Amino acid sequence: MPHVAGGADADLDRRDCAQAVKDQAVSENNVTLQKQRPAAGETLLKVTGLVKHFPITKGLLRRQVGAVQAVDGLSFDVRSGETLGVVGESGCGKSTMGRLITRLLEPTGGTVEFEGRDITHLNVAGMRPLRRDVQMIFQDPYSSLNPRHTVGTIVSAPFKLQRITPEGGVKAEVQRLLGRVGLNPEHYNRYPHEFSGGQRQRIGIARALALNPKLVVADEPVSALDVSIQAQVVNLLDDLQEELGLTYVIIAHDLSVIRHVSDRIAVMYLGKIVELTDRKSLYERPMHPYTRALLSAVPVPDPRRRGKRDRILLRGDVPSPIAPPSGCRFHTRCWKATVVCTVEEPPLLALKTGHQVACHHPENHEDLKPGDAALAEDAADGGKVVRTQAPSAAPAAESTTTAAESTTTAEKTAEKAPAKAAKTATAEATTADKAPDGAAEVAPATSSGEAAGKATKEPAKKPVRKEPGAAEG
Ligand SMILES: Nc1ncnc2c1ncn2[C@@H]1O[C@H](COP(=O)(O)OP(=O)(O)OP(=O)(O)O)[C@@H](O)[C@H]1O
């Protein structure tokens, strides 16, 4: 049996299939792609203590001198028919998590179960049936499609790689898939460069759907697209889920997108899940301080509400995953941190039904470590959060902010700061002190590497320092 990569399908490369195919293919003709799906609500995927550390090596002998702790002990499940949104700042391990659960990466530790079966260490032959059930959509519709192949070749690649001939033939099936994702089936012989970004992402979706998967992991499926196109692609994913009974794990840094698509949401910070709950609870009563900070950075379209909203400015940079902080990884930036947070890692606990959070001092809930000693001023340096009341005159500057722009870096925010500052002059005075240097506005997309250099200073704003335990009204 020829190896796929070097055999009959040697012209296919990794970009031709949303899977790292290394296994030997078995010929199966005229396969019907109908599948028995688990009942809605049943656990489809169960992840327990998932870990991925990328080794850092040095010297000729490639001696390991450290590790990037990209994913460090994730536990969650995904139920059939639901959409689990995964959100967090750049570098927090979202993509690594996506690649681990689709088994494109080998985990360092933990287990992944799909339909009750442990798939963590399946060999390539054992993985083959799974490749039909679990597919991935990638962020960049430009680099994820092979520019030398026609759309027909790209979308039919999963059939070739699995040696499956769908009923009616490959071409007819590919054209049906193209039509289903809103592309013209006549464009079967066109090349990716002849399509727009949104159309290319539709090609990627058609390819992911070719084998009628049960679970689709979409890594930033719309973040490379214009806002108007984002909505179309999100709606397409919605329609496909309803029609085909798909289960999604959607990874994004944009809370607006995540809010629209998700049933439940997992918030990640530095390789860990810090909060996991349903969409309504997360947006209405977030419990983790980091979630609150992220939510406070989401643009509010209604100018009347925007003026009343508090914004939370976190100081400092996201720490390096090579040497994450002890205890709670968020403690270096958390305004509620006390001594216990520096030494004891908070477990992910269900503090309410269906609402898990990993925090010693949760918001919207009684304190789990009341009376714990406050951090010394110098220990807290850089970890204080400044909460500002957004100036009521700021909307003009913010009203241009779109869903896509919520992915802007702090640098872009900084460009807007002077405009905001001018408008702030007419805003109602607040009771606050001046924002300390280094206060960085938490933007969901802020790159961990960039955050420090692009820290936003908002001199005209008057921040209020909140005491631990103070909750937003
Ligand atoms: N192959 C690799 N080798 C070494 N380090 C890696 C590798 N892949 C990812 N990392 C590191 O792991 C950490 C998590 O990366 P990951 O891409 O999963 O984050 P992310 O949350 O998806 O970020 P983004 O939204 O920017 O893609 C980062 O510090 C990254 O540099």
The ligand as an SDF file (V2000), in Angstrom:
LIG
                    3D

 31 33  0  0  0  0  0  0  0  0999 V2000
    5.9500   24.7990   17.6440 N   0  0  0  0  0  0  0  0  0  0  0  0
    6.1980   25.6000   18.6630 C   0  0  0  0  0  0  0  0  0  0  0  0
    7.4140   25.6290   19.2510 N   0  0  0  0  0  0  0  0  0  0  0  0
    7.6710   26.4090   20.3110 C   0  0  0  0  0  0  0  0  0  0  0  0
    6.7570   27.2440   20.8630 N   0  0  0  0  0  0  0  0  0  0  0  0
    5.5320   27.2740   20.3160 C   0  0  0  0  0  0  0  0  0  0  0  0
    5.1780   26.4600   19.1980 C   0  0  0  0  0  0  0  0  0  0  0  0
    3.8830   26.7090   18.8730 N   0  0  0  0  0  0  0  0  0  0  0  0
    3.4580   27.6350   19.7420 C   0  0  0  0  0  0  0  0  0  0  0  0
    4.4330   27.9760   20.6080 N   0  0  0  0  0  0  0  0  0  0  0  0
    4.3450   28.9300   21.7150 C   0  0  0  0  0  0  0  0  0  0  0  0
    3.2870   28.5040   22.5420 O   0  0  0  0  0  0  0  0  0  0  0  0
    2.5890   29.6190   23.0590 C   0  0  0  0  0  0  0  0  0  0  0  0
    1.1300   29.4890   22.6850 C   0  0  0  0  0  0  0  0  0  0  0  0
    1.0130   29.6470   21.2760 O   0  0  0  0  0  0  0  0  0  0  0  0
   -0.3860   29.5470   20.5230 P   0  0  0  0  0  0  0  0  0  0  0  0
   -0.1570   29.7840   19.0690 O   0  0  0  0  0  0  0  0  0  0  0  0
   -1.0590   28.2880   20.9010 O   0  0  0  0  0  0  0  0  0  0  0  0
   -1.1740   30.7640   21.1680 O   0  0  0  0  0  0  0  0  0  0  0  0
   -2.5130   31.4730   20.6760 P   0  0  0  0  0  0  0  0  0  0  0  0
   -3.2830   31.7890   21.8910 O   0  0  0  0  0  0  0  0  0  0  0  0
   -3.1860   30.6340   19.6540 O   0  0  0  0  0  0  0  0  0  0  0  0
   -1.9540   32.7970   20.0430 O   0  0  0  0  0  0  0  0  0  0  0  0
   -2.3740   33.4670   18.6410 P   0  0  0  0  0  0  0  0  0  0  0  0
   -3.7690   33.9560   18.8250 O   0  0  0  0  0  0  0  0  0  0  0  0
   -1.3700   34.5700   18.4920 O   0  0  0  0  0  0  0  0  0  0  0  0
   -2.2370   32.3920   17.6010 O   0  0  0  0  0  0  0  0  0  0  0  0
    3.2370   30.8520   22.4710 C   0  0  0  0  0  0  0  0  0  0  0  0
    4.1490   31.3710   23.4130 O   0  0  0  0  0  0  0  0  0  0  0  0
    3.9730   30.3230   21.2670 C   0  0  0  0  0  0  0  0  0  0  0  0
    5.1090   31.0860   21.0040 O   0  0  0  0  0  0  0  0  0  0  0  0
  1  2  1  0
  2  3  1  0
  2  7  2  0
  3  4  2  0
  4  5  1  0
  5  6  2  0
  6  7  1  0
  6 10  1  0
  7  8  1  0
  8  9  2  0
  9 10  1  0
 10 11  1  0
 11 12  1  0
 11 30  1  0
 12 13  1  0
 13 14  1  0
 13 28  1  0
 14 15  1  0
 15 16  1  0
 16 17  2  0
 16 18  1  0
 16 19  1  0
 19 20  1  0
 20 21  2  0
 20 22  1  0
 20 23  1  0
 23 24  1  0
 24 25  2  0
 24 26  1  0
 24 27  1  0
 28 29  1  0
 28 30  1  0
 30 31  1  0
M  END
$$$$
